[in-house]
Amino acid sequence: MAVNNTKIICPDCQAEIVRPLEMEVGEILECSECGCEVEILSMDPLKYRQLIEEK
Ligand SMILES: [Zn+2]
């Protein structure tokens, strides 16, 4: 199974988040649908988590 095709799905609204061509651990991606932020935890296998904003 090709890891390269692994998609990042927004944990909040389930929309697919477009991956940048080059991505590294610690990178913060923003969902274009709901604006929530996702932090890349690991590249292989791909792991990520939603960043929760504390108010
Ligand atoms: Zn979203």
mmCIF file of the protein (N, C-alpha, C, O) and its ligand, coordinates in Angstrom:
data_MODEL
# 
_entry.id   MODEL 
# 
loop_
_entity.id 
_entity.type 
_entity.pdbx_number_of_molecules 
1 polymer     1 
2 non-polymer 1 
# 
_entity_poly.entity_id                      1 
_entity_poly.type                           'polypeptide(L)' 
_entity_poly.nstd_linkage                   no 
_entity_poly.nstd_monomer                   no 
_entity_poly.pdbx_seq_one_letter_code       MAVNNTKIICPDCQAEIVRPLEMEVGEILECSECGCEVEILSMDPLKYRQLIEEK 
_entity_poly.pdbx_seq_one_letter_code_can   MAVNNTKIICPDCQAEIVRPLEMEVGEILECSECGCEVEILSMDPLKYRQLIEEK 
_entity_poly.pdbx_strand_id                 A 
# 
loop_
_entity_poly_seq.entity_id 
_entity_poly_seq.num 
_entity_poly_seq.mon_id 
_entity_poly_seq.hetero 
1 1  MET n 
1 2  ALA n 
1 3  VAL n 
1 4  ASN n 
1 5  ASN n 
1 6  THR n 
1 7  LYS n 
1 8  ILE n 
1 9  ILE n 
1 10 CYS n 
1 11 PRO n 
1 12 ASP n 
1 13 CYS n 
1 14 GLN n 
1 15 ALA n 
1 16 GLU n 
1 17 ILE n 
1 18 VAL n 
1 19 ARG n 
1 20 PRO n 
1 21 LEU n 
1 22 GLU n 
1 23 MET n 
1 24 GLU n 
1 25 VAL n 
1 26 GLY n 
1 27 GLU n 
1 28 ILE n 
1 29 LEU n 
1 30 GLU n 
1 31 CYS n 
1 32 SER n 
1 33 GLU n 
1 34 CYS n 
1 35 GLY n 
1 36 CYS n 
1 37 GLU n 
1 38 VAL n 
1 39 GLU n 
1 40 ILE n 
1 41 LEU n 
1 42 SER n 
1 43 MET n 
1 44 ASP n 
1 45 PRO n 
1 46 LEU n 
1 47 LYS n 
1 48 TYR n 
1 49 ARG n 
1 50 GLN n 
1 51 LEU n 
1 52 ILE n 
1 53 GLU n 
1 54 GLU n 
1 55 LYS n 
# 
loop_
_struct_asym.id 
_struct_asym.entity_id 
A 1 
B 2 
# 
loop_
_chem_comp.id 
_chem_comp.type 
_chem_comp.mon_nstd_flag 
ALA 'L-peptide linking' y 
ARG 'L-peptide linking' y 
ASN 'L-peptide linking' y 
ASP 'L-peptide linking' y 
CYS 'L-peptide linking' y 
GLN 'L-peptide linking' y 
GLU 'L-peptide linking' y 
GLY 'peptide linking'   y 
ILE 'L-peptide linking' y 
LEU 'L-peptide linking' y 
LYS 'L-peptide linking' y 
MET 'L-peptide linking' y 
PRO 'L-peptide linking' y 
SER 'L-peptide linking' y 
THR 'L-peptide linking' y 
TYR 'L-peptide linking' y 
VAL 'L-peptide linking' y 
ZN  non-polymer         . 
# 
_pdbx_entity_nonpoly.entity_id   2 
_pdbx_entity_nonpoly.name        ? 
_pdbx_entity_nonpoly.comp_id     ZN 
# 
_pdbx_nonpoly_scheme.asym_id         B 
_pdbx_nonpoly_scheme.entity_id       2 
_pdbx_nonpoly_scheme.mon_id          ZN 
_pdbx_nonpoly_scheme.ndb_seq_num     1 
_pdbx_nonpoly_scheme.pdb_seq_num     101 
_pdbx_nonpoly_scheme.auth_seq_num    101 
_pdbx_nonpoly_scheme.pdb_mon_id      ZN 
_pdbx_nonpoly_scheme.auth_mon_id     ZN 
_pdbx_nonpoly_scheme.pdb_strand_id   A 
_pdbx_nonpoly_scheme.pdb_ins_code    . 
# 
loop_
_atom_site.group_PDB 
_atom_site.id 
_atom_site.type_symbol 
_atom_site.label_atom_id 
_atom_site.label_alt_id 
_atom_site.label_comp_id 
_atom_site.label_asym_id 
_atom_site.label_entity_id 
_atom_site.label_seq_id 
_atom_site.pdbx_PDB_ins_code 
_atom_site.Cartn_x 
_atom_site.Cartn_y 
_atom_site.Cartn_z 
_atom_site.occupancy 
_atom_site.B_iso_or_equiv 
_atom_site.pdbx_formal_charge 
_atom_site.auth_seq_id 
_atom_site.auth_comp_id 
_atom_site.auth_asym_id 
_atom_site.auth_atom_id 
_atom_site.pdbx_PDB_model_num 
ATOM   1   N  N  . MET A 1 1  ? 0.851   -1.196 0.000  1.00 0.00 ? 1   MET A N  1 
ATOM   2   C  CA . MET A 1 1  ? 0.000   0.000  0.000  1.00 0.00 ? 1   MET A CA 1 
ATOM   3   C  C  . MET A 1 1  ? 0.881   1.237  0.000  1.00 0.00 ? 1   MET A C  1 
ATOM   4   O  O  . MET A 1 1  ? 1.761   1.378  0.848  1.00 0.00 ? 1   MET A O  1 
ATOM   5   N  N  . ALA A 1 2  ? 0.648   2.118  -0.934 1.00 0.00 ? 2   ALA A N  1 
ATOM   6   C  CA . ALA A 1 2  ? 1.499   3.298  -1.079 1.00 0.00 ? 2   ALA A CA 1 
ATOM   7   C  C  . ALA A 1 2  ? 1.181   4.350  -0.034 1.00 0.00 ? 2   ALA A C  1 
ATOM   8   O  O  . ALA A 1 2  ? 0.045   4.805  0.100  1.00 0.00 ? 2   ALA A O  1 
ATOM   9   N  N  . VAL A 1 3  ? 2.205   4.716  0.692  1.00 0.00 ? 3   VAL A N  1 
ATOM   10  C  CA . VAL A 1 3  ? 2.021   5.717  1.740  1.00 0.00 ? 3   VAL A CA 1 
ATOM   11  C  C  . VAL A 1 3  ? 1.860   7.106  1.133  1.00 0.00 ? 3   VAL A C  1 
ATOM   12  O  O  . VAL A 1 3  ? 1.255   7.993  1.735  1.00 0.00 ? 3   VAL A O  1 
ATOM   13  N  N  . ASN A 1 4  ? 2.414   7.284  -0.073 1.00 0.00 ? 4   ASN A N  1 
ATOM   14  C  CA . ASN A 1 4  ? 2.389   8.598  -0.709 1.00 0.00 ? 4   ASN A CA 1 
ATOM   15  C  C  . ASN A 1 4  ? 0.982   9.112  -0.967 1.00 0.00 ? 4   ASN A C  1 
ATOM   16  O  O  . ASN A 1 4  ? 0.754   10.318 -1.063 1.00 0.00 ? 4   ASN A O  1 
ATOM   17  N  N  . ASN A 1 5  ? 0.051   8.188  -1.078 1.00 0.00 ? 5   ASN A N  1 
ATOM   18  C  CA . ASN A 1 5  ? -1.309  8.606  -1.392 1.00 0.00 ? 5   ASN A CA 1 
ATOM   19  C  C  . ASN A 1 5  ? -2.157  8.866  -0.148 1.00 0.00 ? 5   ASN A C  1 
ATOM   20  O  O  . ASN A 1 5  ? -3.337  9.203  -0.238 1.00 0.00 ? 5   ASN A O  1 
ATOM   21  N  N  . THR A 1 6  ? -1.531  8.702  1.001  1.00 0.00 ? 6   THR A N  1 
ATOM   22  C  CA . THR A 1 6  ? -2.295  8.907  2.223  1.00 0.00 ? 6   THR A CA 1 
ATOM   23  C  C  . THR A 1 6  ? -2.815  10.331 2.293  1.00 0.00 ? 6   THR A C  1 
ATOM   24  O  O  . THR A 1 6  ? -2.067  11.298 2.152  1.00 0.00 ? 6   THR A O  1 
ATOM   25  N  N  . LYS A 1 7  ? -4.081  10.426 2.508  1.00 0.00 ? 7   LYS A N  1 
ATOM   26  C  CA . LYS A 1 7  ? -4.696  11.747 2.563  1.00 0.00 ? 7   LYS A CA 1 
ATOM   27  C  C  . LYS A 1 7  ? -4.803  12.227 3.999  1.00 0.00 ? 7   LYS A C  1 
ATOM   28  O  O  . LYS A 1 7  ? -4.875  11.445 4.947  1.00 0.00 ? 7   LYS A O  1 
ATOM   29  N  N  . ILE A 1 8  ? -4.809  13.531 4.115  1.00 0.00 ? 8   ILE A N  1 
ATOM   30  C  CA . ILE A 1 8  ? -5.032  14.132 5.422  1.00 0.00 ? 8   ILE A CA 1 
ATOM   31  C  C  . ILE A 1 8  ? -6.488  14.571 5.472  1.00 0.00 ? 8   ILE A C  1 
ATOM   32  O  O  . ILE A 1 8  ? -6.926  15.416 4.691  1.00 0.00 ? 8   ILE A O  1 
ATOM   33  N  N  . ILE A 1 9  ? -7.211  13.994 6.381  1.00 0.00 ? 9   ILE A N  1 
ATOM   34  C  CA . ILE A 1 9  ? -8.630  14.326 6.511  1.00 0.00 ? 9   ILE A CA 1 
ATOM   35  C  C  . ILE A 1 9  ? -8.824  15.181 7.759  1.00 0.00 ? 9   ILE A C  1 
ATOM   36  O  O  . ILE A 1 9  ? -8.384  14.828 8.853  1.00 0.00 ? 9   ILE A O  1 
ATOM   37  N  N  . CYS A 1 10 ? -9.483  16.296 7.567  1.00 0.00 ? 10  CYS A N  1 
ATOM   38  C  CA . CYS A 1 10 ? -9.754  17.190 8.692  1.00 0.00 ? 10  CYS A CA 1 
ATOM   39  C  C  . CYS A 1 10 ? -10.526 16.441 9.769  1.00 0.00 ? 10  CYS A C  1 
ATOM   40  O  O  . CYS A 1 10 ? -11.584 15.874 9.493  1.00 0.00 ? 10  CYS A O  1 
ATOM   41  N  N  . PRO A 1 11 ? -10.002 16.433 11.004 1.00 0.00 ? 11  PRO A N  1 
ATOM   42  C  CA . PRO A 1 11 ? -10.692 15.713 12.087 1.00 0.00 ? 11  PRO A CA 1 
ATOM   43  C  C  . PRO A 1 11 ? -12.015 16.374 12.447 1.00 0.00 ? 11  PRO A C  1 
ATOM   44  O  O  . PRO A 1 11 ? -12.875 15.756 13.075 1.00 0.00 ? 11  PRO A O  1 
ATOM   45  N  N  . ASP A 1 12 ? -12.170 17.599 12.056 1.00 0.00 ? 12  ASP A N  1 
ATOM   46  C  CA . ASP A 1 12 ? -13.354 18.344 12.457 1.00 0.00 ? 12  ASP A CA 1 
ATOM   47  C  C  . ASP A 1 12 ? -14.497 18.215 11.444 1.00 0.00 ? 12  ASP A C  1 
ATOM   48  O  O  . ASP A 1 12 ? -15.621 17.872 11.810 1.00 0.00 ? 12  ASP A O  1 
ATOM   49  N  N  . CYS A 1 13 ? -14.200 18.496 10.161 1.00 0.00 ? 13  CYS A N  1 
ATOM   50  C  CA . CYS A 1 13 ? -15.278 18.513 9.167  1.00 0.00 ? 13  CYS A CA 1 
ATOM   51  C  C  . CYS A 1 13 ? -15.114 17.416 8.118  1.00 0.00 ? 13  CYS A C  1 
ATOM   52  O  O  . CYS A 1 13 ? -15.931 17.316 7.203  1.00 0.00 ? 13  CYS A O  1 
ATOM   53  N  N  . GLN A 1 14 ? -14.063 16.586 8.238  1.00 0.00 ? 14  GLN A N  1 
ATOM   54  C  CA . GLN A 1 14 ? -13.842 15.436 7.353  1.00 0.00 ? 14  GLN A CA 1 
ATOM   55  C  C  . GLN A 1 14 ? -13.479 15.838 5.933  1.00 0.00 ? 14  GLN A C  1 
ATOM   56  O  O  . GLN A 1 14 ? -13.472 14.989 5.042  1.00 0.00 ? 14  GLN A O  1 
ATOM   57  N  N  . ALA A 1 15 ? -13.181 17.099 5.701  1.00 0.00 ? 15  ALA A N  1 
ATOM   58  C  CA . ALA A 1 15 ? -12.745 17.526 4.370  1.00 0.00 ? 15  ALA A CA 1 
ATOM   59  C  C  . ALA A 1 15 ? -11.289 17.118 4.173  1.00 0.00 ? 15  ALA A C  1 
ATOM   60  O  O  . ALA A 1 15 ? -10.528 17.011 5.135  1.00 0.00 ? 15  ALA A O  1 
ATOM   61  N  N  . GLU A 1 16 ? -10.913 16.892 2.924  1.00 0.00 ? 16  GLU A N  1 
ATOM   62  C  CA . GLU A 1 16 ? -9.523  16.551 2.651  1.00 0.00 ? 16  GLU A CA 1 
ATOM   63  C  C  . GLU A 1 16 ? -8.682  17.821 2.668  1.00 0.00 ? 16  GLU A C  1 
ATOM   64  O  O  . GLU A 1 16 ? -9.024  18.821 2.037  1.00 0.00 ? 16  GLU A O  1 
ATOM   65  N  N  . ILE A 1 17 ? -7.580  17.760 3.400  1.00 0.00 ? 17  ILE A N  1 
ATOM   66  C  CA . ILE A 1 17 ? -6.664  18.892 3.454  1.00 0.00 ? 17  ILE A CA 1 
ATOM   67  C  C  . ILE A 1 17 ? -5.550  18.649 2.439  1.00 0.00 ? 17  ILE A C  1 
ATOM   68  O  O  . ILE A 1 17 ? -4.884  17.615 2.471  1.00 0.00 ? 17  ILE A O  1 
ATOM   69  N  N  . VAL A 1 18 ? -5.359  19.595 1.555  1.00 0.00 ? 18  VAL A N  1 
ATOM   70  C  CA . VAL A 1 18 ? -4.352  19.449 0.505  1.00 0.00 ? 18  VAL A CA 1 
ATOM   71  C  C  . VAL A 1 18 ? -2.951  19.473 1.114  1.00 0.00 ? 18  VAL A C  1 
ATOM   72  O  O  . VAL A 1 18 ? -2.595  20.379 1.867  1.00 0.00 ? 18  VAL A O  1 
ATOM   73  N  N  . ARG A 1 19 ? -2.173  18.455 0.767  1.00 0.00 ? 19  ARG A N  1 
ATOM   74  C  CA . ARG A 1 19 ? -0.799  18.396 1.287  1.00 0.00 ? 19  ARG A CA 1 
ATOM   75  C  C  . ARG A 1 19 ? 0.106   19.277 0.451  1.00 0.00 ? 19  ARG A C  1 
ATOM   76  O  O  . ARG A 1 19 ? -0.011  19.312 -0.774 1.00 0.00 ? 19  ARG A O  1 
ATOM   77  N  N  . PRO A 1 20 ? 1.006   19.988 1.108  1.00 0.00 ? 20  PRO A N  1 
ATOM   78  C  CA . PRO A 1 20 ? 2.039   20.703 0.359  1.00 0.00 ? 20  PRO A CA 1 
ATOM   79  C  C  . PRO A 1 20 ? 2.985   19.689 -0.280 1.00 0.00 ? 20  PRO A C  1 
ATOM   80  O  O  . PRO A 1 20 ? 3.063   18.544 0.166  1.00 0.00 ? 20  PRO A O  1 
ATOM   81  N  N  . LEU A 1 21 ? 3.699   20.104 -1.317 1.00 0.00 ? 21  LEU A N  1 
ATOM   82  C  CA . LEU A 1 21 ? 4.630   19.187 -1.990 1.00 0.00 ? 21  LEU A CA 1 
ATOM   83  C  C  . LEU A 1 21 ? 5.685   18.686 -1.025 1.00 0.00 ? 21  LEU A C  1 
ATOM   84  O  O  . LEU A 1 21 ? 6.037   17.506 -1.010 1.00 0.00 ? 21  LEU A O  1 
ATOM   85  N  N  . GLU A 1 22 ? 6.173   19.600 -0.232 1.00 0.00 ? 22  GLU A N  1 
ATOM   86  C  CA . GLU A 1 22 ? 7.143   19.199 0.779  1.00 0.00 ? 22  GLU A CA 1 
ATOM   87  C  C  . GLU A 1 22 ? 6.549   19.474 2.146  1.00 0.00 ? 22  GLU A C  1 
ATOM   88  O  O  . GLU A 1 22 ? 6.118   20.584 2.457  1.00 0.00 ? 22  GLU A O  1 
ATOM   89  N  N  . MET A 1 23 ? 6.544   18.435 2.939  1.00 0.00 ? 23  MET A N  1 
ATOM   90  C  CA . MET A 1 23 ? 5.915   18.547 4.241  1.00 0.00 ? 23  MET A CA 1 
ATOM   91  C  C  . MET A 1 23 ? 6.840   17.904 5.257  1.00 0.00 ? 23  MET A C  1 
ATOM   92  O  O  . MET A 1 23 ? 7.456   16.875 4.980  1.00 0.00 ? 23  MET A O  1 
ATOM   93  N  N  . GLU A 1 24 ? 6.938   18.500 6.418  1.00 0.00 ? 24  GLU A N  1 
ATOM   94  C  CA . GLU A 1 24 ? 7.796   17.892 7.419  1.00 0.00 ? 24  GLU A CA 1 
ATOM   95  C  C  . GLU A 1 24 ? 7.083   17.806 8.757  1.00 0.00 ? 24  GLU A C  1 
ATOM   96  O  O  . GLU A 1 24 ? 6.062   18.453 8.990  1.00 0.00 ? 24  GLU A O  1 
ATOM   97  N  N  . VAL A 1 25 ? 7.653   16.990 9.624  1.00 0.00 ? 25  VAL A N  1 
ATOM   98  C  CA . VAL A 1 25 ? 7.066   16.812 10.947 1.00 0.00 ? 25  VAL A CA 1 
ATOM   99  C  C  . VAL A 1 25 ? 7.042   18.154 11.672 1.00 0.00 ? 25  VAL A C  1 
ATOM   100 O  O  . VAL A 1 25 ? 8.032   18.886 11.687 1.00 0.00 ? 25  VAL A O  1 
ATOM   101 N  N  . GLY A 1 26 ? 5.919   18.457 12.260 1.00 0.00 ? 26  GLY A N  1 
ATOM   102 C  CA . GLY A 1 26 ? 5.767   19.720 12.973 1.00 0.00 ? 26  GLY A CA 1 
ATOM   103 C  C  . GLY A 1 26 ? 5.075   20.780 12.139 1.00 0.00 ? 26  GLY A C  1 
ATOM   104 O  O  . GLY A 1 26 ? 4.722   21.851 12.633 1.00 0.00 ? 26  GLY A O  1 
ATOM   105 N  N  . GLU A 1 27 ? 4.887   20.463 10.860 1.00 0.00 ? 27  GLU A N  1 
ATOM   106 C  CA . GLU A 1 27 ? 4.220   21.399 9.961  1.00 0.00 ? 27  GLU A CA 1 
ATOM   107 C  C  . GLU A 1 27 ? 2.754   21.567 10.385 1.00 0.00 ? 27  GLU A C  1 
ATOM   108 O  O  . GLU A 1 27 ? 2.091   20.611 10.786 1.00 0.00 ? 27  GLU A O  1 
ATOM   109 N  N  . ILE A 1 28 ? 2.278   22.797 10.284 1.00 0.00 ? 28  ILE A N  1 
ATOM   110 C  CA . ILE A 1 28 ? 0.884   23.071 10.607 1.00 0.00 ? 28  ILE A CA 1 
ATOM   111 C  C  . ILE A 1 28 ? 0.125   23.336 9.312  1.00 0.00 ? 28  ILE A C  1 
ATOM   112 O  O  . ILE A 1 28 ? 0.462   24.243 8.550  1.00 0.00 ? 28  ILE A O  1 
ATOM   113 N  N  . LEU A 1 29 ? -0.898  22.531 9.081  1.00 0.00 ? 29  LEU A N  1 
ATOM   114 C  CA . LEU A 1 29 ? -1.732  22.712 7.894  1.00 0.00 ? 29  LEU A CA 1 
ATOM   115 C  C  . LEU A 1 29 ? -3.095  23.235 8.324  1.00 0.00 ? 29  LEU A C  1 
ATOM   116 O  O  . LEU A 1 29 ? -3.589  22.912 9.405  1.00 0.00 ? 29  LEU A O  1 
ATOM   117 N  N  . GLU A 1 30 ? -3.685  24.037 7.471  1.00 0.00 ? 30  GLU A N  1 
ATOM   118 C  CA . GLU A 1 30 ? -4.996  24.586 7.816  1.00 0.00 ? 30  GLU A CA 1 
ATOM   119 C  C  . GLU A 1 30 ? -6.056  24.041 6.873  1.00 0.00 ? 30  GLU A C  1 
ATOM   120 O  O  . GLU A 1 30 ? -5.873  24.023 5.656  1.00 0.00 ? 30  GLU A O  1 
ATOM   121 N  N  . CYS A 1 31 ? -7.152  23.604 7.444  1.00 0.00 ? 31  CYS A N  1 
ATOM   122 C  CA . CYS A 1 31 ? -8.268  23.113 6.649  1.00 0.00 ? 31  CYS A CA 1 
ATOM   123 C  C  . CYS A 1 31 ? -8.917  24.280 5.921  1.00 0.00 ? 31  CYS A C  1 
ATOM   124 O  O  . CYS A 1 31 ? -9.247  25.297 6.532  1.00 0.00 ? 31  CYS A O  1 
ATOM   125 N  N  . SER A 1 32 ? -9.097  24.130 4.612  1.00 0.00 ? 32  SER A N  1 
ATOM   126 C  CA . SER A 1 32 ? -9.676  25.224 3.833  1.00 0.00 ? 32  SER A CA 1 
ATOM   127 C  C  . SER A 1 32 ? -11.188 25.314 4.028  1.00 0.00 ? 32  SER A C  1 
ATOM   128 O  O  . SER A 1 32 ? -11.813 26.313 3.673  1.00 0.00 ? 32  SER A O  1 
ATOM   129 N  N  . GLU A 1 33 ? -11.758 24.269 4.590  1.00 0.00 ? 33  GLU A N  1 
ATOM   130 C  CA . GLU A 1 33 ? -13.213 24.254 4.781  1.00 0.00 ? 33  GLU A CA 1 
ATOM   131 C  C  . GLU A 1 33 ? -13.628 24.911 6.090  1.00 0.00 ? 33  GLU A C  1 
ATOM   132 O  O  . GLU A 1 33 ? -14.512 25.768 6.109  1.00 0.00 ? 33  GLU A O  1 
ATOM   133 N  N  . CYS A 1 34 ? -12.993 24.511 7.177  1.00 0.00 ? 34  CYS A N  1 
ATOM   134 C  CA . CYS A 1 34 ? -13.441 25.008 8.486  1.00 0.00 ? 34  CYS A CA 1 
ATOM   135 C  C  . CYS A 1 34 ? -12.370 25.839 9.181  1.00 0.00 ? 34  CYS A C  1 
ATOM   136 O  O  . CYS A 1 34 ? -12.644 26.473 10.200 1.00 0.00 ? 34  CYS A O  1 
ATOM   137 N  N  . GLY A 1 35 ? -11.163 25.844 8.643  1.00 0.00 ? 35  GLY A N  1 
ATOM   138 C  CA . GLY A 1 35 ? -10.122 26.705 9.202  1.00 0.00 ? 35  GLY A CA 1 
ATOM   139 C  C  . GLY A 1 35 ? -9.391  26.122 10.396 1.00 0.00 ? 35  GLY A C  1 
ATOM   140 O  O  . GLY A 1 35 ? -8.533  26.788 10.974 1.00 0.00 ? 35  GLY A O  1 
ATOM   141 N  N  . CYS A 1 36 ? -9.711  24.893 10.780 1.00 0.00 ? 36  CYS A N  1 
ATOM   142 C  CA . CYS A 1 36 ? -9.009  24.322 11.918 1.00 0.00 ? 36  CYS A CA 1 
ATOM   143 C  C  . CYS A 1 36 ? -7.591  23.923 11.502 1.00 0.00 ? 36  CYS A C  1 
ATOM   144 O  O  . CYS A 1 36 ? -7.323  23.697 10.322 1.00 0.00 ? 36  CYS A O  1 
ATOM   145 N  N  . GLU A 1 37 ? -6.699  23.840 12.469 1.00 0.00 ? 37  GLU A N  1 
ATOM   146 C  CA . GLU A 1 37 ? -5.300  23.559 12.177 1.00 0.00 ? 37  GLU A CA 1 
ATOM   147 C  C  . GLU A 1 37 ? -4.932  22.143 12.573 1.00 0.00 ? 37  GLU A C  1 
ATOM   148 O  O  . GLU A 1 37 ? -5.367  21.630 13.604 1.00 0.00 ? 37  GLU A O  1 
ATOM   149 N  N  . VAL A 1 38 ? -4.120  21.522 11.731 1.00 0.00 ? 38  VAL A N  1 
ATOM   150 C  CA . VAL A 1 38 ? -3.689  20.148 11.942 1.00 0.00 ? 38  VAL A CA 1 
ATOM   151 C  C  . VAL A 1 38 ? -2.170  20.118 11.953 1.00 0.00 ? 38  VAL A C  1 
ATOM   152 O  O  . VAL A 1 38 ? -1.520  20.659 11.059 1.00 0.00 ? 38  VAL A O  1 
ATOM   153 N  N  . GLU A 1 39 ? -1.615  19.484 12.968 1.00 0.00 ? 39  GLU A N  1 
ATOM   154 C  CA . GLU A 1 39 ? -0.162  19.386 13.081 1.00 0.00 ? 39  GLU A CA 1 
ATOM   155 C  C  . GLU A 1 39 ? 0.303   18.008 12.627 1.00 0.00 ? 39  GLU A C  1 
ATOM   156 O  O  . GLU A 1 39 ? -0.249  16.984 13.032 1.00 0.00 ? 39  GLU A O  1 
ATOM   157 N  N  . ILE A 1 40 ? 1.330   18.003 11.777 1.00 0.00 ? 40  ILE A N  1 
ATOM   158 C  CA . ILE A 1 40 ? 1.901   16.737 11.315 1.00 0.00 ? 40  ILE A CA 1 
ATOM   159 C  C  . ILE A 1 40 ? 2.796   16.153 12.404 1.00 0.00 ? 40  ILE A C  1 
ATOM   160 O  O  . ILE A 1 40 ? 3.752   16.793 12.842 1.00 0.00 ? 40  ILE A O  1 
ATOM   161 N  N  . LEU A 1 41 ? 2.482   14.945 12.831 1.00 0.00 ? 41  LEU A N  1 
ATOM   162 C  CA . LEU A 1 41 ? 3.239   14.307 13.904 1.00 0.00 ? 41  LEU A CA 1 
ATOM   163 C  C  . LEU A 1 41 ? 4.273   13.337 13.365 1.00 0.00 ? 41  LEU A C  1 
ATOM   164 O  O  . LEU A 1 41 ? 5.326   13.146 13.973 1.00 0.00 ? 41  LEU A O  1 
ATOM   165 N  N  . SER A 1 42 ? 3.978   12.725 12.228 1.00 0.00 ? 42  SER A N  1 
ATOM   166 C  CA . SER A 1 42 ? 4.863   11.703 11.674 1.00 0.00 ? 42  SER A CA 1 
ATOM   167 C  C  . SER A 1 42 ? 4.602   11.591 10.182 1.00 0.00 ? 42  SER A C  1 
ATOM   168 O  O  . SER A 1 42 ? 3.467   11.731 9.729  1.00 0.00 ? 42  SER A O  1 
ATOM   169 N  N  . MET A 1 43 ? 5.669   11.335 9.415  1.00 0.00 ? 43  MET A N  1 
ATOM   170 C  CA . MET A 1 43 ? 5.518   11.247 7.962  1.00 0.00 ? 43  MET A CA 1 
ATOM   171 C  C  . MET A 1 43 ? 5.299   9.818  7.484  1.00 0.00 ? 43  MET A C  1 
ATOM   172 O  O  . MET A 1 43 ? 4.567   9.594  6.520  1.00 0.00 ? 43  MET A O  1 
ATOM   173 N  N  . ASP A 1 44 ? 5.912   8.871  8.131  1.00 0.00 ? 44  ASP A N  1 
ATOM   174 C  CA . ASP A 1 44 ? 5.831   7.481  7.664  1.00 0.00 ? 44  ASP A CA 1 
ATOM   175 C  C  . ASP A 1 44 ? 5.783   6.544  8.849  1.00 0.00 ? 44  ASP A C  1 
ATOM   176 O  O  . ASP A 1 44 ? 6.833   6.223  9.405  1.00 0.00 ? 44  ASP A O  1 
ATOM   177 N  N  . PRO A 1 45 ? 4.618   6.093  9.259  1.00 0.00 ? 45  PRO A N  1 
ATOM   178 C  CA . PRO A 1 45 ? 3.320   6.370  8.622  1.00 0.00 ? 45  PRO A CA 1 
ATOM   179 C  C  . PRO A 1 45 ? 2.839   7.783  8.932  1.00 0.00 ? 45  PRO A C  1 
ATOM   180 O  O  . PRO A 1 45 ? 3.268   8.412  9.900  1.00 0.00 ? 45  PRO A O  1 
ATOM   181 N  N  . LEU A 1 46 ? 1.950   8.253  8.092  1.00 0.00 ? 46  LEU A N  1 
ATOM   182 C  CA . LEU A 1 46 ? 1.425   9.592  8.286  1.00 0.00 ? 46  LEU A CA 1 
ATOM   183 C  C  . LEU A 1 46 ? 0.535   9.658  9.525  1.00 0.00 ? 46  LEU A C  1 
ATOM   184 O  O  . LEU A 1 46 ? -0.447  8.930  9.668  1.00 0.00 ? 46  LEU A O  1 
ATOM   185 N  N  . LYS A 1 47 ? 0.933   10.571 10.412 1.00 0.00 ? 47  LYS A N  1 
ATOM   186 C  CA . LYS A 1 47 ? 0.100   10.793 11.598 1.00 0.00 ? 47  LYS A CA 1 
ATOM   187 C  C  . LYS A 1 47 ? -0.066  12.289 11.782 1.00 0.00 ? 47  LYS A C  1 
ATOM   188 O  O  . LYS A 1 47 ? 0.844   13.074 11.517 1.00 0.00 ? 47  LYS A O  1 
ATOM   189 N  N  . TYR A 1 48 ? -1.202  12.648 12.224 1.00 0.00 ? 48  TYR A N  1 
ATOM   190 C  CA . TYR A 1 48 ? -1.457  14.075 12.453 1.00 0.00 ? 48  TYR A CA 1 
ATOM   191 C  C  . TYR A 1 48 ? -2.531  14.226 13.522 1.00 0.00 ? 48  TYR A C  1 
ATOM   192 O  O  . TYR A 1 48 ? -3.260  13.288 13.843 1.00 0.00 ? 48  TYR A O  1 
ATOM   193 N  N  . ARG A 1 49 ? -2.602  15.426 14.054 1.00 0.00 ? 49  ARG A N  1 
ATOM   194 C  CA . ARG A 1 49 ? -3.634  15.659 15.069 1.00 0.00 ? 49  ARG A CA 1 
ATOM   195 C  C  . ARG A 1 49 ? -4.166  17.072 14.919 1.00 0.00 ? 49  ARG A C  1 
ATOM   196 O  O  . ARG A 1 49 ? -3.494  17.961 14.398 1.00 0.00 ? 49  ARG A O  1 
ATOM   197 N  N  . GLN A 1 50 ? -5.380  17.252 15.387 1.00 0.00 ? 50  GLN A N  1 
ATOM   198 C  CA . GLN A 1 50 ? -5.980  18.573 15.324 1.00 0.00 ? 50  GLN A CA 1 
ATOM   199 C  C  . GLN A 1 50 ? -5.421  19.436 16.450 1.00 0.00 ? 50  GLN A C  1 
ATOM   200 O  O  . GLN A 1 50 ? -5.299  18.998 17.594 1.00 0.00 ? 50  GLN A O  1 
ATOM   201 N  N  . LEU A 1 51 ? -5.092  20.654 16.098 1.00 0.00 ? 51  LEU A N  1 
ATOM   202 C  CA . LEU A 1 51 ? -4.664  21.593 17.121 1.00 0.00 ? 51  LEU A CA 1 
ATOM   203 C  C  . LEU A 1 51 ? -5.902  22.262 17.715 1.00 0.00 ? 51  LEU A C  1 
ATOM   204 O  O  . LEU A 1 51 ? -6.710  22.860 17.005 1.00 0.00 ? 51  LEU A O  1 
ATOM   205 N  N  . ILE A 1 52 ? -6.022  22.148 19.004 1.00 0.00 ? 52  ILE A N  1 
ATOM   206 C  CA . ILE A 1 52 ? -7.184  22.745 19.672 1.00 0.00 ? 52  ILE A CA 1 
ATOM   207 C  C  . ILE A 1 52 ? -6.778  24.121 20.202 1.00 0.00 ? 52  ILE A C  1 
ATOM   208 O  O  . ILE A 1 52 ? -5.810  24.265 20.949 1.00 0.00 ? 52  ILE A O  1 
ATOM   209 N  N  . GLU A 1 53 ? -7.527  25.094 19.802 1.00 0.00 ? 53  GLU A N  1 
ATOM   210 C  CA . GLU A 1 53 ? -7.258  26.438 20.307 1.00 0.00 ? 53  GLU A CA 1 
ATOM   211 C  C  . GLU A 1 53 ? -7.891  26.608 21.674 1.00 0.00 ? 53  GLU A C  1 
ATOM   212 O  O  . GLU A 1 53 ? -9.092  26.409 21.860 1.00 0.00 ? 53  GLU A O  1 
ATOM   213 N  N  . GLU A 1 54 ? -7.063  26.974 22.607 1.00 0.00 ? 54  GLU A N  1 
ATOM   214 C  CA . GLU A 1 54 ? -7.601  27.211 23.948 1.00 0.00 ? 54  GLU A CA 1 
ATOM   215 C  C  . GLU A 1 54 ? -7.947  28.685 24.094 1.00 0.00 ? 54  GLU A C  1 
ATOM   216 O  O  . GLU A 1 54 ? -7.185  29.576 23.719 1.00 0.00 ? 54  GLU A O  1 
ATOM   217 N  N  . LYS A 1 55 ? -9.102  28.896 24.642 1.00 0.00 ? 55  LYS A N  1 
ATOM   218 C  CA . LYS A 1 55 ? -9.543  30.293 24.774 1.00 0.00 ? 55  LYS A CA 1 
ATOM   219 C  C  . LYS A 1 55 ? -9.514  30.717 26.244 1.00 0.00 ? 55  LYS A C  1 
ATOM   220 O  O  . LYS A 1 55 ? -9.849  31.857 26.564 1.00 0.00 ? 55  LYS A O  1 
HETATM 221 ZN ZN . ZN  B 2 .  ? -12.101 21.172 8.438  1.00 0.00 2 101 ZN  A ZN 1 
# 
